[in-house]
Amino acid sequence: MKISRLVSRIPASSTLAIDAKVKELKAQSRDVIGFGAGEPDFDTPENIKNSAIEALRKGRTKYTPVGGTPELKEAICATVHKDYGLTVAPDNVIVSCGAKHSLYNLFLSLFEAGDEVICPAPYWVSYPPMIEIAGATPVIVDTRPTGMKLLASLAEEAITRNTRGIVINSPSNPTGMVYAREELEKIADLCVKHDIIIISDDIYQKILFDGAEFFSLATLSPEVARRTFIINGASKTYAMTGWRIGYCVGDASVIKAMTRLQSQSTSNPTTFAQDGALTSLTSDQSLVEERCRIFQKRRDLMVTKIREIPGFGITPPEGAFYAFPSIDGHMDRFGGATAFAEFLLDKALVAVVPGEGFGAQNHVRVSFATSEETIVTGLARIRDAVSSL
């Protein structure tokens, strides 16, 4: 059967492909270690699970409003006020089937052919394809020479008369870098000057290390807030990846358009999953802080072990749960991260995500959302494999 040109051009998600490969090998009883998954290894907290179970028992299995239940949207408004100091109304909120779905709806609602969207690299693998699906052009800005953070000077060089949007992801997937307020202020000034929409992907907002502070562009001024769209969700903070609950907060007219689009695709997010998300936002948050401390301990261990691997270089991540080491010492032999990742999977039975999908062919992404034992064993295998070259 003929596949449309649009879909034929879309690459498969490299992170999901690696995760699927690991599961396939494990099903074959292969002793493979996977560093690819972008999800916490923790279980969803019991109180969240219980709220969804109770919702099922009460028969909350019917349609809800397309953009989410009133209760959940109110809770999101309260969370945004608490975390950002911003006052928003339910009309400024849409709940979707994961933060990825919120981004997809947002890009399709805002951008079209002829538009350009600045996308700092390394970037999350799905930003460029989503922008292209909308008909727009992702303008990739390589931030590796500047510490893997977008500088206002680089953003200014990338702006043209067609620039319509810019994506900011802090803490970042895949690098774990966190933007400082001072640089975000300069970027915000550019966005106001050139009438650029800001997509602020804050999905790792609560996972921070070494006293790093999350700062949102939306808090700078009403003028910046007006052009900023906040993306967040339950997946990473509350270990709810499979529940598929994310949300977008922003201009009410755009949220209305996104809701109209969603009404013709998925309709509402899963009803009882919304009950679980409501509990995640309104219950005690101490477990989030506890798990963040565990992630930091794992981060420290992973950075230490990566530094023992010949040919690797690492900047310690400040947030999220990924390390993004360079493999510059092996580029002459392999030419790129994909070939290197294939070597590791074949030689060491360790799966990493090659950096090409993130716009950085001389890097690999390794997740430390796994046990300390797995980190030690997996990185020892990588060290032994590259030492044998």
Buried (B, 14 or more C-beta within 10 A) or exposed (E): EEEEEEEEEBEEBBBBBBBEBBEEBEEEEEEBBBBBBBBBBBEBBEEBBEBBBBBEEEEBEEEBBBBBBEBBBBBBBEBBEEBBEBEBEBBBBBBBBBBBBBBBBBBBBBBEEEBBBBBBBBBBBBBBBBBBBBBBBBBBBBBBEBEBBBBBEBBBEBBEEEBBBBBBBBBBBBBBBBBEBEBBBBBBBBBBEBEBBBBBBBBBBBBBBEEBEBBBBBBBEEEBBEBBBBBBBBBBBBBBBEBBBBBBBBBEEBBBBBBEBBEEEBEBBBBBBBBBBBBBBBBEBEBBEEBBEBBBEBBBBBBBBBEEBEBBBBBBBBBBBBBBBBBEBBBEEBEBBBBBBEBBBEBBBBBBBBBBBBBBBBBBBBBBBBEEEBBBBBBBBBBEBBEEE
